[in-house]
């Protein structure tokens, strides 16, 4: 699939300034391509992390609902604070919002493979050195595993 024929763009976000840059680029690209944008936030579920010794069947359902509600609330606040919905309307870009629980890379790749996305636009903090070795980079792992093109966007630097 050519980027020119892309009709759906996935923009994974984590509420960081890097995410805001990715949203802005994703919306502009969507306008140019006549595509729609899905903003996708993954609620990191540490119980899905290998090495955790908790019975997943015994997850506290009340706590999970509270976490999901808090993520939805944070998403709404983030979109309002940054005028994302308004910007999408101005650009005449259809905007979809999606939140899921799990491991970010796994959920991003799963969604891309399940739906008909032609491009992923995501932010990257550009960690280097020990931080990158210890924490890894979600963007880097998505680039490695994705079956569609991935555009990695860095946070815009303020002019001095």
N, C-alpha and C positions, 0 to 999 in steps of 0.2 A: 504494500500500500504506500502510495506517495503522500508526502505531507500535504501537497496541494489538494488531495482528495479527502483530507481529514474532515470529518463531520462532528467528531466528539473528542474533546481534549480533557484529560484528567489532570487536575492540579492538587496533589497531596499537600496538606498544610499542617503545621504544628504551632501556629499562632506567633511565629517569630517574625522579625523584620525580613528575613530571607523568604519566608512564605509570602509576605506582602508583595515583594518584588516579583515572585513567581505568579501571583494572582494578576498583577498588572500586566505582565507580559502575556500570560495566558488569555486574558480578555482581549488584548489588542490583536493577538494572533487569531483568536476566534472571530473577531470582527472581519479581519482580512480574508479569512477562509470560509466565512459563512458557517462556522461551527458553533456547537454549544459547549459549555464548560461545566464540568462537575468538580466542585470543591470537595475534597475528601480528607477527613480527619480520622486517624486511627487512635483509639483509646488504648494505649499500651497496656495489655493484659499480662502482668508479670507471671501469672499462673500458666501461661502458654510458653514461658521460657524454659528451655531444657534445664534440668537440674533442680527444679522446684519440686519439693516432696510433699505436696498437698493434694489430697484427693479432689479432683476437679468437680466431682459430683456433689461435694459438700460446700461448694462456693456459697457465700452468704448472699442470697438473692436480694435482700434489702440494700446491702452495700453496693451491689452491682447496679441496681436501679438508681441509687443516689449518684454513683459515678457517671452513669450514662446521662442522667439529667443535668449534672454539672457540666459535662462536655457539651451538651446541646446549648446550654445557657452561655457558656464561654464562646461557642461558635457564633451565636446571635450577637453577643456583645462585640466580638472581634469584627464581624461583618458591618455592624452599625458604626463602630469607631472609625473604620477605614473607608466607609462609604462604598463598600463593594457592590451591594445590590443596586445602589444609585448609578454607579459607574457602568454596571452591566446593562441597565436600562438605557442609559445614554448611548451606549455603543450598540444597542439592540441585539444583545447577546443573551441567549437563553441560559439561565444559571440553575444548576441543580446542586443541592447540598446533601452530603452523605457522611454519616459517622458509623464506624464499626469498631468493635473490640477485637484485639488480637495483637500480633506482632506487625509493626508497620510494613516492613518489606513484604512479608507474606501476604498481607491483606491488599497491598497495592498491586502486586503481581496477580493475585487471584482475581481482583476486580477487572484488571486490564484483559486478562484471558477470558473472563466470563462475558464481558460487554464488548462492544465494537469501538473501542478507543483507537485512534490513529496516532496519538501523541500524548506524552506525559511531559508536563512542565512543572519543575519543582525547584525549590530553593536549596541552597547548600551554604553552610557557614564556612566552608573551606578550612576545616580543621586540619592541622598538620602535626607532625611529630608524634609525641606520646599520646596526645588526646585522640588522634585518629587511630592509632594502633589499639588503644584500650577500648574506645567507644565505637570505632568503625564509623562508616558514613552510610546513612540510609540511602542517600542519593547515589553513592558509588555502587552499592549492592543492587539498587533498582536498575541502574545502567547495565550492570553485568547480567541480570536475569530477565530483563524486559524483551519481549518479542516485537515491540514497537519503538520508534525513536523516542529518545528522552532528551529534553532540553533542560540543562541545569543552569539556573539563574542565581547570580550572586547579588547580595544586598547592594543597593545603590549607595555609593559613598557621597557624603556631603561635600559640597564644594568649599574649599577653604578660602 
